[in-house]
Amino acid sequence: MTTNKRGGLGKGLGALLGDTSSQASVSESIRQIPLDDIVANPDQPRGMFADETLSELAASIREHGVIQPILVQETPDGKYQLIAGERRTRASRLAGTGTIPAIVRKVEPQDRLELALIENIQREDINSIDQALAYRQLIDKFHLTQEQVAQRVGKSRASIANSLRLLGLPSVVLQMIRDGDITEGHGRALLMAPENKRTDLAELALRKGLNVRELERASREASEKGEPKHELDVSRETPSLPDPHLQAVADRLREALATRVTLRNEGDDTGVILIHYYDLDDLERLIAQICS
């Protein structure tokens, strides 16, 4: 597949479905397929589906039917492999409809993964860990660069790089983000800490209800001192840096660059800005962001 096949979010689905300006041609390709004949998409990037939202969708399907057909590909054994529409398929099974409207198309494996990811981004927020894993699949399976992935899903390269960085966290922390115990922002804050301290700090954040800024402070302390301070020292009562203006500037830079930033005052209104990077991809991201 060429890199200019799709330039932004949603163009992949539109290109695959064809020109929807001719409603007749689209309608003629829609079939009612037995749910028992549909097999799962092995590249489905979403690992979790909320029971509550599936129940709501199932109730809607019982009342109104499936408004938008799913997308499938016929398999050699006469079954249909799901490409896009995992939630609609699961909800239809829950609703007991028996069949589901589907458009049948032949799709290359790379397109199948891309479309599954794009559909999830468009229709319901995929959790940040499953999203990062899907980006990693595109890179590893199809040897794409971060820039190429960004072009295909309509996001910036910096966004893709930041997402992939989360995969450097311990598996227990990744599950905490998946479960909603801590946020993606907490995960990025933990990347500032030494690897052997990240799980402890994540559990500390959950136990004490630390917000992202407080966890960033604890992670910086763990990195600079070799170990985090006592729990009381990383709580909400932790004092700020001596110069609150420099702290505010450092916070703005950190948020803009999505990395650890340190300002050091050397007197006479001069100083040093330290911008930290975590691997060569992260360095390239920062250079591109600063020079753009």
N, C-alpha and C positions, 0 to 999 in steps of 0.2 A: 504494500500500500504506500502511495506517495505521501510526502509530508504535507502537501497542499490540498489533500482530499477534503479535509475539514479544518476550518480555521477557528471555530468557536463552539461553545456549549450549545447543544441542541441541533447543530447542523448534521450530525451523524444520523440521528433518528430521522430527520427530514429527508436526507439523501437516500436512506435505505427504503423508506416507505414510498418513495417516488413523488411525483407531482400531484399534490392533493388538490390542485385546482380542478382536476377532473374527478368529480365525486363518483361517477359511474365506474371508472376504471379501478378506483380503490375498492368500491363496494363489491365488484365482481370477484375480487381476490380474497374476500373475507369468508372464512369457513367456520362452521360450528364444529369444534373438535371435542371428542370425549376427554374429560379430565384424566381418565385412566390411561389415555394414550400419550400424555405429556410427561416427559422426563426432565429432571432438573438440569439447569445450566451449571456445568462444572466450574465455570469462571465467575459465578455469582459473587460479587465483592461484598455484599452485605452478609454478615454472619449472624445477626440477631434481628428478629421481627417482633415488635411489641404486640402482645396478645390483645391489649385494649384497642389499639388502632385497627388491628385485623378484624376484631369483632364489629367495630363500627363500619368498616368497609363491607363486611359480609352482610350486615343489616341493610346497607344501601343497595347492594347487589340483589338481595331478595326483593326489594321494593322496586328498583329501577332497572335491574340488569347491569351488565358490564357495558359502560358507555364507550370506552376506547378498547379496541381489540388488542390482544397481546401479540407478540411477534415470536414465531417459531421457525425451526428448520427441520425438514423431514430427515429421518435417519434411515440407514439401509434396512433396518428391520421393520419399517413401517410406522415407527413411533414418531413423536415430534419433540425435538429438544428445544427447551425454552431459551429464548434470547433476551427478551424484555417483557416484563409483566409478572415478576415473581409474586408481588403482593396481591395482585388481582387473581392470580391462579390459586394462591393459598386461601384467600378470602372466599373464592368461588367454591372451593372444596368445603370450607367451613359452612357456607350457605347451602350446600347440598344441591347445586344446580345441575350437576351431571355433565354439562358441556360448557364451552366458553368460546366466544368469537375470537378468531385468530387470523393473522396474515402470515402466509407461508412464504419464506424467502430462503435462498441459499446464501449463507454468510460465511466469510472467512473467519478462522479462529480469532484473529486479532480484532476484527470488527465486532465479534460477539462479546469479547471482554470489554471493549470500549463502550459499546452500546449499553451493556449492563451497568457499567459505572455511570455513564451519562444519565441513564434513566433514573438511577437512584439519587443523583445530585439534583435532578430536575424535580422529582416528584415528592421526595421526602428526604430530609437531611440524613445522610449516612453518618454513622459515628466516625469520629476522626481516626480511629485506629483501623477500622475496616477500609476507610478511604485510603489511608497510607499504604495498607497492604495491597490494595488494588493498583495504586501507582507503582509499587514495587514489582507487581506481576507484569505490568506493561514494560517496565525497564528490563527485567530479567528474561522474560519469555521472548520478547521481540527486539531486544537490544536497542531500545529507544533511549535518547538522552532526556534529561529533565526538561529541556526546552521543547522537545518534540511532544512529550506528555502534556506540557502546559498548553501547547497549541491545540491538541486534540480535545482537551476538556475545557478550554476557554478560561484558564486561570493563568496567573503570572508564574514565572519560573520560581520566584521567591516563595510563593505560596506552596508550590510542589516541594521545594527544598525543605521548608519548615515542617510540612506534613511528614516527609520521610524521616526527618530527624527524630520524630517521636518513637520510631521503631528501635532506636538505641536504648530505650528504657527497659528495665527488667520486665519479664513477662507478668509478674504479679502487679506491677504498676500499670501495664497496658490493660489488664483486666479491670483494674480500678477505674480507669478512664472509660472503658467500654460500659461498665455498670453504672456510670454516672456518679461514683463516689467522689471523684475529683474531676476537674475540668481539663480540657486541652491546654488551657493557660497554665494550670498547675504543672502539667507535663513538661511544657517548655521551660518553666522555672526550674524544674528538677534537672534539666540538662546542664545547668550551670554548676551543679554539684559533682564531686567525684563519683565515679560509677558505684563504688562500694558503699556509698551513703544514700543513694537515691531511694531505695526501698524504705529505709528507716525514716527518711524525711517525708516520703509520701504518707506513711502511716501516721507520722506526727501531724501532718497537715490535716488528715482526716480526723484524728483524735481531738485536736485542739481547734478545729474549724478555721485554720489559717486561710486568709485570702491569698490571691496570687502574689501581691507585692510582699506580703509577709514571708511567703515561701521563697521568693526570690532572695530576700535578705538572708534567710537561713541557709540557702544554697550557696550564696556568696561567702558567707562565714565559713561554711564547711570547706569550700574550695581554698579560701585564703589561709585559714588556720589549720587545715588538715583534718578538722572534725567540727561538727556543728556545736554551737554553744549549748549550755544547759537549756532545757525546754523553756524555762522562764524567760530566758534571754531572747528567744525567737517568737515570743508571744506579741500581742498587740501593744504591749507596753514598751517594746524595744525602742530605744531612742534613735532618732535619725542621725545622719552624718552631721558633723559640726557645722557645716555651711548648708543651710536648707536650700539656698538658691542653686548651688552646685548639684545638690541631690535632685532638685526638680528638673534641671537640665539633663542630668544623667538618665532620669526616668523617661523624659521625652525621647531622647536618643535611643534608649533601649526599646521602647515601644515601636519607634519608627523602623529600626533595623532588625528587630526580633532577635537580639542577641545581648550578651552581657556587655555593658559599657561602664568604664570607670573613669571619673574625672579626678585629676590630682592637681591641686592648687600649689604652685611653686612660688607664690608671692608676687607683689607688684602687678596684680591683675594678669599674670601669665600662668600657664599650666600645661598639662598634658592630657589628651583624650586617648584612653586605651579601649580599642574595639576588639573583642575576643571572637575568635572563630574556632569551630570544633572539628572540621575536616576540610579537605581541599574543595569539595563541592560547596560547603558553607562559605569559604573564602571567595570563591567565584561569585556566589550569590551576592555577597556584600559589596564586592567591587562593582558588579553590574548595577546594584541599587544606588551606590554612592555616585557613580559616574553617569547615571542616566539623566 
